[in-house]
Amino acid sequence: MTLKMIRTDWLAIKSHHWRLLVVAGIVVLFCATGLKMAIIPLSAYMAITFSMNTFAVEEKGNLNQLYLSLPVSRKSIVRGRFAFMILLLAVALTCCGAIIMMTARVLVFGAFTFGINPKIVALMCFFGFALGGFTNLTMYPVMFRMGYEKGKVFGFYIPVVFVSMLAGAAVALLNTRMDLFSGWLTYWSENTGTVCAAMFAIGATLFFVSYHLSVYLYDKRDL
């Protein structure tokens, strides 16, 4: 059933598939401007936001009524939507991680350089997974409860502004504290297993909470 729901969601947003070219263009732009390491967390964020097209198409085509006319529960719809999103996230992180491994030799941040190795790329991918969990938690439960049009302000625009401000503050801090940035990278590269496990645990917990909250809120929604 989950595989069928994934296929249904993918076909439902076929009119939005062209946006993947825009995503690819953004990745190329970041690579060309020397911001290669940023594409890993950025790809996680874009994967989550792209998967939200399912909510837009669902509402525009009134697909909720179609789904619920079939022998499928609301929980199955949520599970399929989450599985589709996780699949997109996995593909995005895998592809961008491979791009970094093939094209980058050093991480450049201002006047700071740090050699790229598989451990650093793995850390960034697990960080992207944790970021995806946070982004999903801020977006999916709201969308399942309020729908796309009503929920996009609280489930999309506000999180976009918040994440952008958070990223900007982090970059500003690290620009003034290169010693802190260097210390983090050194610690992470020396304790890769521990940090990756922590990032995975954080991301998995956020996805777990988001899923169960989405199931609860979607079940309460009048369609």
N, C-alpha and C positions, 0 to 999 in steps of 0.2 A: 504493500500500500504506500509506503514512504517513497519508494522509487517512482511510483505512478504520480504521486503528488509533486515530486521534483520535476518530472517530465512535463506535467501540466503547467507548473509555474514557469518553466523555461519557455514553453510554447506560448503561454499567455502574454509574455513580454517580448515577443519576437519583433514588435514594432520599435522596441527600445534597444535592440541588439547593436544598432549602429553606434550607440554611446560607448561601446567597448573600444571603438576606434579613437574616441576622444580620450579615454583612459590611457590607451597605448601612447597617444600623442603627448600626454602629460608626463608619462614615464620617460619618453625620449627627451623631452624638454629638460627634465630634472637631471638626466644623465649628461646632457650637453652643457648644462650650466654648472657642473661640478657638484651637484647636490645628490649624488648617487645613493648615499646611505639613507637619505630621506625617503626614497621610493618604497622601502620595505614597510615602515609604519604607514606611509601614505597609501600604499596598495591595500593594506588591511582596512583602512578607513573608507577607501573608495569601493571596496568589495561589499561592505555592509550597506553603504548608501545606494549602490547600484541595485542590490537585492530589494531595496524598498520600492522599486518600480512595480513589484508584484502587488503591493498595496494600492498603488495608483490605478493600475489596470483593473484590479479586482473591483475597486469602487466604481470606476467609470463604466465597466461592463456589467456591474451587479453580479459578479461571479460568486459572491457569497451564497446567493440564492441557488445558483447552479450546483455549487459544491454540496450544499446541504440537502439538495433534492436527490443526491446520490447516496448510496449506502456508506457514508463516511461521517465520522464524528468530528466535532469541532477540535478535539484534541489531535486527531489525525491531520487536520489542516495545519494546525500550529506546528506539529512535529515535521510535516513535510516542508513547511516554510523555513524552519530552522535548519533542516538538513540541506536544503538548497543553498541557504546562506553560508553554512559551514563549508560546503563544497566550493563555492565561489572564493571564500576566504583562503582555503587550502591551495587552490590553484594560483591565486594572486601571490601568496607568500612564497610558494615554490618557484614560480616563474621569476619573480623579482629577486629572490635569493640567488637563483642561478645566474641572472644578469649581473649581479654584483660580483659573483665569483669569477665570471668570465671577463669582466670589463674593468674592474677596479683593483688597484694594487695598494692604495693607501686611502685612509679616511682623512679628508682635509676639512678642518674647521677653523677658519681664520688663519692664524699663523701656526696652528697645531696640526701635526700629521701623525697618524697611527697606522701601522701596517695592517692590512686586511688579511684575515685568515678564516678558515671555516668556523672556528669557534665564535668569532665576532659576528659573522653572518648568521649563525644559528641563534645567537643571543638576540640579534635584531629581529629575527623571525618570531621568536617566542615573545619578544616585547610586542610585536605586531599582533600576535594572538591575544595577548592581554588587553591591548588597546581595542581590538575588535570586540572583546567581551564587554568592555566599558561602553563602547559606542552602541553596541546592540542593546544593552540594558537601558540606555537613555532613549532609544528609539522604538524598539519593537513592542514592548508592553503598551506604550501610549497609542501606537498605531492599531494594535489589536483591540484596544478599548474604544477608541474614538473614530477610527477610520482614517484614511489618508488626508482628506481635506481639512477636517477639524483637528487632526492630531499633528499635522506637519509643523505647526508653530512650536508646540512643546516637544514634539518628538524629532524634529529635524532642524529648524532654524536656530532655536536656542542652543541645542547641543553643538551645532556647527560653530556658532559664535564662541561658546565656552571653550571648545577644544582648540579653536584658533588662538584665543587669548592665552590659553594654557601653554600651547606650543610656543607662542611668541615670548612669553615670560621665561620659559625654559631656555630658549635660545639666547635671550638677553642675559640671563644669569650665567650661562656657560661661557658666553663671550667675555665676561668680566672675571670669570673664575676658571681659567684654563687648567689650573692645578687640580681643581675639583673634578673637571671633566677627565683629565688624564688619570687621576686616581681611580675614578669609577671604572674606566675602561680597563685599567690594569687589574683591578680587583675582579671584574667580570671575566676577563680572559684567564685569570688564574683559578677561578672558581666556577667555570662554565656550567658544570653539571648541576651544582646547587642553585645557581641563579636561573638557569633554564627551567628547572623543576619548580622553582618559586613562581616564575612567570606563567608557566603552564597551569599551576594550581590556582593562581589568581584569575586567569582567563577562564578556566573551566568552571570555577565557582560563580563568576559573573554570568556566564552563559547558562548555568544551571538555574540560578535565581531568575534570570530573565525569562527562561523557558517556562518555568512553573508559574511565574507571575503573569505571563502572557496567556497561558492556559486558563488561569483563574479569571482574568479580566475579559477574555474573549467569550468565556462561558456566560458571563454576566451581561454581555452586550446584546441589545435588542436588534435583530436584523429584519 
